[in-house]
Amino acid sequence: MTLLSCKDITLGYGSTKVVEHLSFQVNEGDYLCIVGENGSGKSTLMKTCLGLIRPISGDIVFGDGLKQTELGYLPQQTAIQRDFPASCKEIVLSGCLNQCGLRPFYSKQQKQKADRAIQQMGISHLSKCCYSELSGGQQQRVLLARALCATGKLLLLDEPVAGLDPKVTSGMYTLIRQLHKSGITIMMITHDIAAAVQNATHILHIDRRQSFWGTNAQYQQHPPIPCPHHEEVQS
């Protein structure tokens, strides 16, 4: 079952095109890694899938009853976000905001969902801790738990191991593999092509255009030919 389909989309900001003519789909059970150099359009693509940016042209279609507001998203963090003065539990619960509607409070079911996500990420002992006091790896686990609260189908992860040391990076990749095995479909941006080849079922390689989209095995057999360097706009 197709969860997300991009049909000849061109993306950018205003009249400035960042990446052109992308066509691919994400099916239930996929682990799609999006790779490419800085400025190739990876983060712009993810923000467009989330509805934060409108495509210049082309269509993004959701399937299997999935709504754009039901995507789980783990963004790249800024320095300000790392210092956010809230407890881990409060941040994880905020992943349920789109499900609250007009209610000014979280339901019992949503609180239980947050507790399960926290336990799944192995951070129950940090539930009442202030987010800003955690290590980078612990913060990423909190944000991953938050993303889980927002979805039961598709996680969008933007460089989830950026800035983490090798041991913590390995632990994050293990968590993501476990989520995939549990039935969550993964769409992840990464600069780590070796990790993508090790973990992904499918790979999308973009460099201001679509260099490759297909299975992991196909990617290894026929890696894309790099195109000439472009002036960086935004990754």
Buried (B, 14 or more C-beta within 10 A) or exposed (E): EBBBBBEEBBBBEEEEBBBBEBEBBBBBBBBBBBBBBEBBBBBBBBBBBBEEBEBBEBEBEBBEEBEEEBBBBBBBBEEEBEEBEBBBBBBBBBBBBBBEEEEEEBEEEBBEBBBEBBEBBEBEEBBEBBBEEBEBBBBBBBBBBBBBBBBEBBBBBBBBBBEBEEEBBEBBBEBBBEBBEEEBBBBBBBBBBEBBBEBBBBBBBBBBBBBBBBEBEEBEEEBBEEEEEBEEBBB
